[in-house]
């Protein structure tokens, strides 16, 4: 069997996680991990939030044109594209015990933190060599006193 084209995937995920943690150094999340599965677990963020990297999907990439047999490629696959997600959740204020909503100034401060996180992680993805495309940042929450967002990006792993 040939070289495993995805052998570099886990080291890439680890590198993105470490670089994202460093980029969030002013306010580092208390939980930093590679997230398994299709859903993000929100039940243990600690008091400073959570940073994760996860795999969304892996798909074959086919070369343009009809030269796959000339390149010696099996089934025409030239590379694999891994869609990855990098996200941050932070604790946010909720309705208090008396039913009062959070102050507008608190919510504005929390929104700024979430957008700062998005900017920092987006910057990491923009400077990561194997990342070929940054797709979208999606806001998450608020739910259960947590809110944040997650970037989706694509990384390519060549077979040749």
C-alpha positions in Angstrom: 0.0 0.0 0.0 1.2 3.5 -0.8 1.9 6.5 1.4 -0.9 7.6 3.6 -2.0 11.0 2.2 -3.7 12.0 5.4 -0.8 11.2 7.7 -0.1 14.9 7.9 -3.7 15.7 9.0 -3.3 15.2 12.8 0.0 17.1 13.0 -1.7 19.9 11.0 -4.7 20.0 13.4 -2.3 20.0 16.4 -0.3 22.9 14.8 -3.5 24.9 14.1 -4.7 24.3 17.7 -1.4 25.4 19.2 -1.2 28.5 16.9 -4.8 29.5 17.8 -4.1 29.1 21.5 -1.1 31.3 21.1 -3.1 33.9 19.1 -5.6 34.0 22.0 -2.9 34.6 24.5 -4.5 37.8 25.9 -7.5 35.7 27.1 -6.6 32.0 26.7 -9.5 29.5 26.9 -9.2 27.1 29.8 -10.1 24.1 27.7 -8.1 23.4 24.5 -8.6 20.2 22.5 -9.0 18.3 19.3 -12.8 17.7 19.2 -13.9 14.3 18.0 -17.1 13.8 16.1 -19.6 15.9 14.2 -20.8 18.0 17.2 -19.0 20.3 19.6 -19.4 19.4 23.3 -20.4 22.5 25.2 -20.8 21.0 28.7 -17.3 21.7 30.1 -15.8 25.0 29.1 -14.3 26.0 32.4 -14.4 29.6 33.4 -12.5 31.0 30.3 -14.1 29.1 27.6 -13.1 26.4 25.1 -10.9 26.3 21.9 -11.1 23.3 19.5 -10.2 22.0 16.1 -12.2 19.3 14.5 -12.6 17.5 11.2 -15.9 18.3 9.4 -15.3 16.1 6.3 -12.7 14.5 4.1 -13.3 14.4 0.4 -11.3 13.3 -2.7 -9.9 16.0 -5.0 -9.8 15.1 -8.7 -7.4 16.7 -11.1 -8.8 18.9 -13.8 -8.6 17.5 -17.3 -8.3 13.8 -18.1 -4.7 13.1 -17.1 -5.1 10.9 -14.0 -4.0 7.7 -15.7 -0.9 9.5 -17.0 -0.1 10.5 -13.5 -0.5 7.0 -12.3 -3.5 7.8 -10.0 -5.9 5.2 -8.9 -9.5 6.2 -9.6 -8.4 9.7 -10.6 -7.9 11.0 -7.0 -5.0 13.5 -6.9 -5.4 14.7 -3.4 -7.7 14.8 -0.3 -9.4 17.9 0.9 -10.1 18.0 4.7 -12.7 20.5 5.8 -11.7 21.5 9.3 -13.4 23.7 11.9 -11.7 25.9 14.5 -13.9 27.4 17.2 -14.0 29.3 20.4 -16.8 29.4 23.0 -16.8 31.9 25.9 -18.9 32.2 29.0 -21.5 35.0 28.6 -23.8 36.7 31.0 -27.4 35.3 31.3 -30.6 36.3 32.9 -29.9 36.6 36.7 -31.8 34.9 39.5 -34.2 37.9 39.6 -35.0 37.5 35.9 -33.0 40.6 34.8 -31.1 40.4 31.5 -27.4 41.2 31.3 -26.5 44.9 30.9 -26.0 46.2 27.4 -22.4 47.1 28.2 -21.7 43.5 29.4 -23.2 42.1 26.2 -21.2 44.5 24.0 -18.0 43.5 25.8 -18.7 39.8 25.3 -19.5 40.4 21.6 -16.2 42.2 21.2 -14.4 39.3 22.8 -16.1 36.8 20.5 -15.2 38.9 17.4 -11.6 39.3 18.7 -11.4 35.5 18.9 -12.8 35.1 15.4 -10.2 37.6 14.1 -7.3 35.8 15.9 -8.3 32.3 14.7 -9.0 33.6 11.2 -5.5 35.1 11.1 -4.0 31.7 12.1 -5.9 30.0 9.3 -4.9 32.6 6.7 -1.2 32.0 7.5 -1.3 28.2 7.7 0.4 26.7 4.7 -1.8 23.7 3.9 -5.0 25.7 4.3 -6.2 26.3 0.8 -9.5 28.0 1.5 -11.3 29.7 4.4 -15.0 29.2 4.0 -17.1 30.8 6.7 -17.3 31.9 10.3 -20.5 30.9 12.0 -21.7 32.3 15.3 -22.6 29.8 18.0 -25.1 30.3 20.8 -25.8 31.8 23.2 -26.8 28.7 24.9 -26.3 27.6 28.5 -24.2 30.7 29.3 -21.9 30.2 26.3 -21.5 31.9 23.0 -18.8 32.1 20.3 -18.1 31.0 16.8 -16.4 28.5 14.5 -14.4 28.9 11.3 -14.5 26.3 8.5 -11.5 26.0 6.3 -10.2 23.5 3.8 -6.7 21.9 3.7 -5.4 19.8 0.9 -3.2 16.8 1.2 -1.5 15.7 -2.1 -1.1 12.1 -3.0 1.8 12.6 -5.4 
